[in-house]
Amino acid sequence: MLKNLSPDIWLPKLLLAPSFVISIVFVYGFIIWTALMSLTKSRLMPQWNFVGFDQYLRLLENDRWLLACKNLVIFGGLFIGVSIVVGLILAILLDQKIRGEGFLRTIYLYPMALSFIVTGTAWKWILNPESGIQRMMHDLGFTNFTFEWLIDPDMVIYTVAIAGVWQSSGFVMALFLAGLRGIDQSIIKAAQLDGASMPRIYWRIIIPNLRPVFFTVLMILAHIAIKSFDLVMALTGGGPGYSSDLPATFMYTHMFTRGQVAFGSASSMMMLMGVIAVLIPMLWSELRSKA
């Protein structure tokens, strides 16, 4: 049968078939498996005795899960918001065709080349009260200076946000800079001829034209925030206690450390629902604006 078909028809399908099968099995297949596990009483090994939504009810009554969700709201809000603001400001500054732009762009982008494990470890040293910023200020003579967020249960989640913003803002800058360079310069020149100032041009013309970039940035950062695991484990280990837990670390602890497969699967599905809850409204808004 293949002899009667042109290679232009069957060859691309043949090349894509392995990737397609792997995606179906190892992405969607495991999502379905996790969803089924969350409806059982499975612990270390799967047990196919379904108990409905009991695991989800346990999850909503678990104080550690509720704290992880609260931390996600704090971390996600700061991580996304500050990264966008810092990235946009850096992109606007670099868009002025300043000298050394390539060098500065490389410096801003460099943190993105590091893994979150490296970022978390580096910031753990910087924020450690015994050897970081606090120790440096004491050595300079400011003995009353204190910065103990890393060991403060109420403030530790903000250290995670600081490290996340430091790593991701350069990447956001690159996306915004690409968007700025793609804007038709004739629109800007026409606005300047009409007497508009540059701040007003950016606020009323340029930034609204970056809507697709904002959509992309929000999608990427929201995805990073919801699945954040390695940054927390390297920086705080989820501590002190579990005060810096996020849903991803909660899921890992219960599913792989405590052997509560069903409970961990329920938390995984809640994370997936969180991604969908962010994705669908944003897609609907974007598609509606193009209609």
C-alpha positions as CSV (number, residue, x, y, z in Angstrom):
1,M,0.0,0.0,0.0
2,L,2.9,2.3,0.8
3,K,4.2,1.8,-2.8
4,N,1.1,3.6,-4.1
5,L,1.6,6.6,-1.8
6,S,4.0,9.4,-2.4
7,P,6.9,9.7,0.1
8,D,5.8,13.3,0.8
9,I,2.6,11.8,2.3
10,W,3.8,8.8,4.4
11,L,7.4,9.8,5.3
12,P,6.5,12.8,7.6
13,K,3.9,10.6,9.3
14,L,6.4,7.8,9.8
15,L,9.0,10.2,11.3
16,L,6.4,11.7,13.7
17,A,4.8,8.4,14.7
18,P,7.3,7.5,17.5
19,S,7.1,10.9,19.1
20,F,3.3,10.9,18.8
21,V,3.1,7.4,20.5
22,I,5.5,8.4,23.2
23,S,3.6,11.6,24.0
24,I,0.3,9.7,24.1
25,V,1.7,7.0,26.5
26,F,4.0,9.0,28.7
27,V,2.0,12.2,28.9
28,Y,-1.7,11.6,28.5
29,G,-1.4,8.0,29.6
30,F,0.2,8.9,32.9
31,I,-2.3,11.7,33.4
32,I,-5.1,9.2,33.1
33,W,-3.3,6.8,35.4
34,T,-2.7,9.5,38.0
35,A,-6.4,10.5,37.8
36,L,-7.5,6.9,38.4
37,M,-5.0,6.5,41.3
38,S,-6.5,9.6,43.0
39,L,-9.8,7.8,43.2
40,T,-8.5,4.8,45.1
41,K,-6.9,4.0,48.5
42,S,-3.5,3.2,47.0
43,R,-0.5,3.6,49.3
44,L,2.9,2.2,48.3
45,M,1.4,-0.1,45.6
46,P,-1.7,0.5,43.4
47,Q,-5.0,-0.8,44.8
48,W,-7.9,-0.7,42.4
49,N,-10.7,-0.3,45.0
50,F,-12.2,3.0,44.1
51,V,-13.4,5.3,46.9
52,G,-14.6,8.3,44.8
53,F,-13.3,11.7,45.8
54,D,-12.3,10.8,49.4
55,Q,-8.6,11.7,48.7
56,Y,-9.7,15.2,47.5
57,L,-11.8,15.8,50.6
58,R,-8.8,14.7,52.7
59,L,-6.6,17.1,50.7
60,L,-9.0,20.1,51.3
61,E,-8.9,19.4,55.0
62,N,-5.1,19.0,55.2
63,D,-3.5,22.1,56.8
64,R,-0.2,21.4,55.1
65,W,-1.9,21.4,51.7
66,L,-3.8,24.6,52.4
67,L,-0.5,26.3,53.5
68,A,1.2,25.0,50.2
69,C,-1.7,26.6,48.2
70,K,-1.3,29.9,50.2
71,N,2.4,29.9,49.5
72,L,1.7,29.3,45.8
73,V,-0.5,32.3,45.7
74,I,2.2,34.5,47.4
75,F,5.1,33.0,45.4
76,G,3.2,32.9,42.1
77,G,1.9,36.5,42.4
78,L,5.3,38.0,43.3
79,F,7.2,35.8,40.9
80,I,5.0,36.6,37.9
81,G,4.3,40.2,38.7
82,V,7.8,41.3,39.6
83,S,9.4,39.3,36.8
84,I,7.1,41.0,34.2
85,V,7.7,44.5,35.6
86,V,11.5,44.0,35.9
87,G,11.7,42.3,32.5
88,L,9.7,45.0,30.8
89,I,11.7,47.8,32.3
90,L,15.0,46.1,31.3
91,A,13.7,45.6,27.8
92,I,12.6,49.2,27.4
93,L,16.0,50.4,28.6
94,L,17.8,48.1,26.2
95,D,15.5,49.2,23.4
96,Q,17.1,52.7,23.5
97,K,20.0,51.4,21.5
98,I,22.5,52.0,24.3
99,R,26.2,51.1,24.1
100,G,27.1,47.7,25.3
101,E,23.6,46.3,24.7
102,G,24.9,42.9,23.7
103,F,27.0,42.7,26.9
104,L,24.2,43.8,29.1
105,R,21.7,41.4,27.4
106,T,24.1,38.5,28.0
107,I,24.4,39.4,31.7
108,Y,20.7,39.7,32.2
109,L,20.1,36.4,30.4
110,Y,22.9,34.5,32.1
111,P,20.8,33.4,35.2
112,M,18.4,31.6,32.8
113,A,21.2,29.4,31.7
114,L,21.5,28.0,35.3
115,S,19.2,25.3,36.7
116,F,16.9,26.1,39.6
117,I,19.0,23.8,41.7
118,V,22.1,26.0,41.2
119,T,20.0,29.2,41.7
120,G,18.5,27.8,45.0
121,T,21.9,26.8,46.3
122,A,23.5,30.1,45.5
123,W,20.7,32.1,47.1
124,K,20.9,29.8,50.1
125,W,24.5,30.9,50.7
126,I,23.6,34.6,50.1
127,L,20.6,34.6,52.4
128,N,22.1,32.4,55.1
129,P,22.3,34.6,58.3
130,E,25.6,33.0,59.3
131,S,27.5,33.5,56.0
132,G,25.4,35.7,53.7
133,I,24.1,39.3,53.7
134,Q,23.7,39.6,57.4
135,R,27.2,38.4,58.1
136,M,28.6,40.8,55.5
137,M,26.8,43.8,57.1
138,H,28.0,42.8,60.5
139,D,31.6,42.6,59.2
140,L,31.1,46.1,57.8
141,G,30.2,47.4,61.3
142,F,26.4,47.3,61.0
143,T,25.9,45.0,64.0
144,N,22.2,45.8,64.4
145,F,21.4,44.7,60.9
146,T,19.3,41.6,60.6
147,F,18.1,39.6,57.6
148,E,16.9,36.2,58.7
149,W,14.1,35.6,56.2
150,L,15.5,32.2,55.3
151,I,14.8,30.9,58.8
152,D,11.7,32.9,59.5
153,P,8.5,30.8,58.8
154,D,6.5,33.9,58.0
155,M,9.1,35.3,55.5
156,V,10.8,32.3,54.0
157,I,8.4,32.0,51.0
158,Y,9.5,35.5,50.0
159,T,13.1,34.3,49.6
160,V,11.9,31.7,47.1
161,A,10.2,34.5,45.2
162,I,13.4,36.6,45.2
163,A,15.5,33.7,43.8
164,G,12.8,33.0,41.2
165,V,12.6,36.6,40.0
166,W,16.4,36.8,39.7
167,Q,16.5,33.8,37.5
168,S,13.5,34.5,35.2
169,S,13.4,38.3,34.7
170,G,16.2,38.2,32.1
171,F,14.3,35.6,30.1
172,V,11.2,37.8,30.3
173,M,13.3,40.8,29.2
174,A,14.4,38.9,26.1
175,L,10.8,38.1,25.1
176,F,9.7,41.7,25.6
177,L,12.8,43.0,23.8
178,A,11.9,40.8,20.8
179,G,8.4,42.1,20.9
180,L,9.6,45.7,21.0
181,R,11.9,45.2,18.1
182,G,9.0,43.8,16.1
183,I,6.8,47.0,16.5
184,D,6.4,49.1,13.3
185,Q,8.6,52.1,13.8
186,S,6.4,54.2,11.6
187,I,3.7,54.2,14.2
188,I,6.1,55.6,16.8
189,K,7.4,58.3,14.4
190,A,3.8,59.3,13.6
191,A,3.0,59.7,17.3
192,Q,6.2,61.7,17.8
193,L,5.2,64.0,14.9
194,D,1.8,64.5,16.7
195,G,3.8,65.7,19.8
196,A,3.4,62.7,22.0
197,S,6.1,62.2,24.6
198,M,8.0,58.9,24.7
199,P,6.5,57.8,28.1
200,R,3.0,58.4,26.6
201,I,4.0,56.5,23.4
202,Y,5.1,53.5,25.4
203,W,2.0,53.6,27.7
204,R,-0.6,54.2,25.0
205,I,0.9,52.5,21.8
206,I,3.9,50.3,22.4
207,I,2.9,48.3,25.6
208,P,-0.7,47.6,24.3
209,N,0.9,46.2,21.1
210,L,2.9,43.7,23.3
211,R,-0.3,41.9,24.3
212,P,0.8,38.6,22.6
213,V,4.1,38.8,24.5
214,F,2.3,39.4,27.8
215,F,0.2,36.3,27.0
216,T,3.2,34.2,26.3
217,V,5.1,35.4,29.4
218,L,2.1,34.8,31.7
219,M,1.7,31.3,30.3
220,I,5.4,30.4,30.8
221,L,5.7,32.0,34.3
222,A,2.5,30.5,35.6
223,H,3.6,27.1,34.4
224,I,7.0,27.5,36.2
225,A,5.3,28.8,39.4
226,I,2.8,25.9,39.6
227,K,5.4,23.2,39.1
228,S,8.2,24.8,41.1
229,F,10.0,22.1,43.0
230,D,13.8,22.1,42.6
231,L,14.1,25.8,43.6
232,V,12.3,25.2,46.9
233,M,14.2,22.0,47.6
234,A,17.6,23.6,47.0
235,L,16.8,26.8,48.8
236,T,14.7,25.9,51.8
237,G,14.0,22.2,51.6
238,G,10.4,23.1,52.3
239,G,11.3,24.5,55.7
240,P,11.5,25.7,58.4
241,G,9.2,22.8,59.1
242,Y,6.9,22.9,56.0
243,S,6.4,26.7,56.0
244,S,7.8,27.1,52.4
245,D,6.0,24.1,51.0
246,L,4.5,24.4,47.5
247,P,2.0,22.0,45.9
248,A,4.8,20.3,44.0
249,T,6.9,19.6,47.1
250,F,3.8,18.5,48.9
251,M,3.0,16.0,46.2
252,Y,6.6,14.7,46.1
253,T,6.7,14.2,49.9
254,H,3.5,12.3,50.1
255,M,3.7,10.3,47.0
256,F,7.4,9.3,47.0
257,T,8.6,9.8,50.6
258,R,5.6,8.7,52.6
259,G,4.3,6.2,50.0
260,Q,0.8,7.7,49.9
261,V,0.2,7.2,46.2
262,A,-3.5,8.0,46.1
263,F,-3.1,11.2,48.3
264,G,-0.1,12.4,46.2
265,S,-2.0,11.7,43.0
266,A,-4.9,13.8,44.2
267,S,-2.6,16.7,44.8
268,S,-1.1,16.2,41.3
269,M,-4.5,16.4,39.8
270,M,-5.3,19.6,41.8
271,M,-2.1,21.1,40.3
272,L,-3.2,20.1,36.8
273,M,-6.6,21.7,37.5
274,G,-4.7,24.8,38.6
275,V,-2.9,24.9,35.3
276,I,-6.1,24.5,33.4
277,A,-7.8,27.2,35.5
278,V,-5.1,29.6,34.4
279,L,-4.9,28.4,30.8
280,I,-8.5,28.4,29.8
281,P,-9.5,32.0,30.8
282,M,-6.3,33.3,29.2
283,L,-6.9,31.4,25.9
284,W,-10.5,32.5,25.9
285,S,-9.5,36.1,26.4
286,E,-6.9,35.9,23.7
287,L,-9.1,34.2,21.1
288,R,-12.0,36.5,21.9
289,S,-9.8,39.6,21.2
290,K,-8.9,38.1,17.8
291,A,-12.5,37.3,16.9
